[in-house]
């Protein structure tokens, strides 16, 4: 389920359909809720019911559910909120599983089963959204179906955004045609991947009859991509009308293991990783800052390995906890970054302090006095506001690509908390399984191997 929440009051506004599917032809989705559909929780959707206009609600729900798993994880899959946290300085390894230790240490084997499974889930979410888009294109009514239609377009845009932020340049996007045949996709640059995202966000924004919050979702997503590409002024202009109290959540549930919040399951419940503290020299003080935006347990407990000290994240306290995908706070942070890029220091600082004034216990910031220190402060603010929402790796890459920071001053270096030396991965490598893709083999070459550049 996805819900829109008022950031100031905590009130949630539900308008999505409540459907749970187990069709062979469609991925299992999360539950949703609305008065648009009164029959709740059918256990099986016959593939025949997915055809034509009558199938649109089910296809929409499938896209929502598959995105939920890829993004926030569940009882089986880590999801990219977890994996981005582990790869960066948000979380550190406290278990025994070697694949995840390599992720934490930034030296991922392309044969790594953990990242392969999650890579597949992100492609599954993309394919599920794209399938729904094709159905809406063929059978949807731009007036009555606009909200669902725009939402699957926006979710498709977010899958491409995550591919661009998380993976090295060269991700291929294969498609299944109307006959069921698989058309292999070639390796695409990070910039091409971001252009895919922008196209889907633009299509969502164009559906002006959609609920305003879905339009805001698409605008924040597109602005996120534009910022990653260094186009800060366009990004800021795009989100100017997004209210600060807008929040779009991916909601989890204890209805089934598939719907559980994966951060709670793998961290709090299973003790696989804990919140980091100044990890690898360059990491931020997520624990010692005692910042209310980063709720962390004050006492450590033993991790799964029974030797590592593990500090629990408290942001997601149970299986039902929702995860923010996009918000008006992110919109303001994008505007602040554009002001900083334009050397408008008072404007930049004013936006940050206006946001801080909404949280008890946060004092106003003062100008640190140099461009480099301002950039560092801005990205610490982003890290605390957007903690454990799969933004941190994209931010690290942008610090290098758009702000010309040395990667060795951005990423953790030296050895991780378990004494494992860090590698030199700046993003996730493309899994070895793509070598079975003949088009990928033709197009992936040395020029695409850079994980920091936006284009070869």
Secondary structure, DSSP 8 states (H G I E B T S, - for coil): -EEEEETTT--EE--S-------TTS--------TT--S---S---GGGGSTGGGHHHHHHHHHHHHHHHHH--SS--HHHHHHHHHTTSEEE-S--HHHHHHHTT---TT-HHHHHHHHHHHHHHHHHHHHHHHHHHH--TTTTHHHHHHHHHHHHHHHHHHHHHB-S-EE--EE-TTS-EE---EE-HHHHHHHHHHHHHHHHH-TTS-HHHHHHHHHHHHHHHHHTT-HHHHHHHTTTS-TTEEEEE---SSSGGGS-HHIIIIIIT--EEE-SSTTTT---TTTT--TTS-B-SS-EE-TTSSSEE--B-SS-STT--EEEEEHHHHHHHHHHHHHHTT-HHHHHHHHHHHHTTSTT-------SSHHHHHHHHHHHHHHHTTTTT-HHHHHHHHHHTT---GGGTS--SB-TTS-B----SSB---GGGGG-HHHHHH--GGG--SS-S--
